């Protein structure tokens, strides 16, 4: 008896993905980067259902040929979708649209909120607050032009009057003004939510290093050991709303996470 012939898989350029992508026309006259335009176009297609969960997107070389843009532009747009948990990239398989999260959204919490839940009394000293020209790194992460104004906030966070973290945050200029009084009395995320900006997902890089003498003195860290956390936070529309560089006193702070095998 002859064996049944397996169903041929759809190629990456068939169906909805090709329709959605051929509808993208980059605007080269606007200051908005093309990779941001492409990422936004795909985000909207995913949100509307035009790109259904499981849809396989074309490879980078195919996208370069289809759209007439550079490979680095494609790579940055796709990384934006990965960062906002809209697609997953698998070596040897490609980039697929992820299904929506149906269990519950992961709620970001600030250190202020974490300390409150732990039964500690958080206080804040504002060390610097104001608009400043964006460095190349901050501009890249916030997707603004280099040297354009961004809001810089430097805070010393204390728990029961003991220093625990030295936190530097950069936000897009449109999220200003934020006052020292607001920063001293509540969490940054609460302030953003009050502006109808909803922190939704963040990428974190955790590291460790020795403190400079000034940092060790500010944090009153006798071991001079610091836990470092670099973070980019996105809102529920996929927009980068915060770049954070946080230094934690290693003797008084630790990160805990649950790991799930998938």
C-alpha positions in Angstrom: 0.0 0.0 0.0 1.5 3.3 -1.0 2.3 5.7 1.8 0.3 9.0 2.1 2.2 11.9 0.8 2.9 14.5 3.5 1.2 17.9 3.2 3.6 20.4 1.7 4.4 23.2 4.2 3.6 26.7 3.1 6.6 28.7 2.0 7.6 31.7 4.0 6.5 34.1 1.3 3.0 32.7 0.9 -0.3 34.0 2.3 -0.8 36.8 4.8 2.8 37.6 5.5 3.5 38.5 1.8 0.3 40.5 1.7 1.1 42.5 4.8 4.7 43.1 3.9 4.1 44.1 0.3 1.8 46.8 1.8 4.7 48.4 3.6 6.1 51.5 1.9 8.9 53.2 3.8 8.6 56.9 4.2 12.1 58.2 3.6 11.2 61.8 4.1 10.2 61.5 7.8 12.7 61.6 10.6 11.2 58.3 11.9 13.8 55.5 11.3 12.7 53.0 8.7 13.3 50.1 11.1 10.8 51.7 13.5 8.3 52.2 10.6 8.6 48.5 9.7 8.3 47.3 13.3 5.2 49.5 13.8 3.6 48.2 10.5 4.1 44.6 11.7 2.9 45.4 15.2 -0.3 46.8 13.8 -0.8 43.8 11.5 -0.3 41.4 14.5 -2.7 43.4 16.7 -5.4 43.5 13.9 -5.1 39.8 13.2 -3.8 40.2 9.7 -0.7 38.3 10.9 -2.2 35.4 12.9 -0.3 33.5 15.6 2.0 30.9 14.0 2.5 32.9 10.8 6.1 32.4 9.5 7.7 35.6 8.4 10.1 35.8 5.5 13.9 35.4 6.1 16.1 38.5 6.3 17.4 38.1 2.7 13.9 37.7 1.4 12.7 40.8 3.2 15.7 42.8 1.9 14.6 41.8 -1.6 10.9 42.4 -1.0 11.1 45.8 0.7 14.3 47.3 -0.7 15.8 48.1 2.6 19.0 47.1 4.2 19.6 43.9 6.2 20.5 45.9 9.4 17.2 47.7 9.1 15.4 44.4 8.9 17.3 43.0 11.8 16.5 45.9 14.1 12.8 45.8 13.2 12.6 42.1 13.9 14.5 42.5 17.2 12.0 45.1 18.2 9.2 42.5 17.7 11.2 40.0 19.7 11.8 42.5 22.5 8.1 43.2 22.8 7.2 39.4 22.8 5.3 39.6 19.5 7.5 37.1 17.6 10.0 34.4 18.4 13.1 33.6 16.4 14.4 30.0 16.2 17.6 29.0 14.5 16.8 26.8 11.5 13.1 27.6 11.6 12.7 31.3 11.3 10.6 34.0 12.9 7.0 33.2 13.9 4.2 35.4 15.3 3.5 34.4 18.9 0.0 33.8 20.2 -1.4 36.4 22.6 -0.8 35.8 26.3 -4.1 34.5 27.7 -3.2 33.5 31.3 -2.2 37.0 32.6 0.0 39.9 31.7 3.3 40.2 33.4 3.0 43.3 35.5 6.2 45.4 35.9 6.8 46.7 39.3 9.2 49.4 40.4 11.6 49.0 43.3 9.3 51.4 45.3 6.4 49.0 44.9 8.6 46.0 45.7 9.7 47.6 48.9 6.2 48.4 49.9 5.1 44.8 49.3 8.0 43.7 51.5 6.7 45.8 54.4 9.6 48.3 54.1 9.3 52.1 54.0 10.7 53.4 50.7 12.1 56.9 50.5 13.8 58.7 47.7 16.5 61.4 47.3 16.5 63.1 43.9 20.1 63.7 42.9 19.4 65.1 39.4 16.3 65.8 37.3 16.0 67.6 34.0 16.3 67.5 30.3 19.6 66.5 28.8 20.9 65.7 25.3 20.6 61.9 24.6 23.8 59.9 24.3 24.1 57.7 21.2 23.2 54.6 23.3 20.1 56.2 25.0 19.0 57.7 21.7 19.2 54.3 20.0 17.3 52.5 22.8 14.6 55.2 23.0 14.5 55.5 19.2 15.1 59.3 19.2 17.7 61.3 17.4 21.2 61.5 19.1 21.5 64.7 21.2 17.8 65.3 21.2 16.4 66.2 24.7 15.4 63.4 27.0 14.3 63.4 30.6 17.1 62.2 33.0 16.3 61.2 36.5 18.9 60.2 39.1 17.7 58.9 42.4 18.9 57.3 45.6 16.4 54.8 46.8 16.3 53.9 50.5 14.5 51.3 52.5 13.8 52.1 56.1 16.4 55.0 55.7 19.1 52.6 54.5 20.5 53.2 50.9 19.7 50.3 48.6 19.9 51.5 45.0 21.3 54.3 42.8 19.0 54.6 39.8 19.5 56.5 36.6 16.6 56.6 34.2 16.1 58.3 30.8 12.6 58.9 29.4 11.4 60.5 26.1 10.9 64.2 26.3 7.2 64.0 25.8 6.8 62.2 29.2 8.1 65.4 31.0 7.5 67.3 33.1 8.0 65.1 36.2 8.8 67.0 39.4 11.2 66.1 42.2 8.2 66.0 44.6 6.5 63.5 42.5 9.6 61.3 42.3 10.1 61.5 46.0 6.6 60.5 47.0 5.7 57.7 44.6 7.1 55.2 42.0 8.1 56.1 38.5 5.7 53.6 37.0 2.8 55.0 38.9 3.6 58.4 37.5 3.7 57.0 34.0 0.4 55.2 34.5 -1.1 58.5 35.7 0.0 59.9 32.3 -1.9 57.0 30.6 1.4 55.4 29.7 1.3 51.7 30.7 4.6 49.9 31.3 4.1 46.4 29.8 7.3 44.6 29.2 11.0 45.1 29.8 14.3 43.7 28.8 16.9 43.4 31.6 20.6 42.7 31.6 21.9 41.8 35.1 25.6 42.0 36.0 27.9 42.8 38.8 31.0 45.0 39.4 32.9 46.8 42.0 31.7 50.2 43.0 33.7 53.4 42.5 34.6 55.1 45.8 31.8 57.7 45.2 29.2 54.9 44.5 30.3 52.9 47.5 30.0 56.0 49.7 26.6 57.0 48.3 25.2 53.5 48.8 27.1 52.9 52.0 28.2 49.5 50.7 31.1 48.2 52.7 31.9 45.4 50.3 32.0 47.8 47.3 30.1 45.0 45.4 27.3 46.2 43.2 24.5 44.4 41.3 23.9 46.2 38.0 20.6 46.1 36.1 20.3 47.7 32.7 16.7 47.9 31.5 14.6 49.0 28.5 10.9 49.2 29.2 8.1 49.3 26.6 4.5 50.3 26.9 1.5 48.3 25.8 1.9 49.8 22.3 5.4 48.6 21.9 7.0 52.1 22.4 10.2 52.4 24.4 9.4 54.6 27.4 12.3 54.2 29.7 16.0 53.3 29.7 17.3 52.5 33.2 20.8 51.9 34.6 20.4 50.8 38.3 23.1 50.0 40.8 22.1 47.9 43.9 24.1 47.4 47.1 25.0 43.7 46.8 24.9 43.1 50.6 21.3 44.4 50.8 19.6 43.4 47.6 19.2 40.2 45.5 17.2 39.2 42.5 14.9 36.2 42.6 13.2 34.6 39.6 11.3 31.4 38.9 12.5 29.4 35.9 10.2 27.5 33.6 11.3 24.9 31.1 9.5 25.4 27.8 
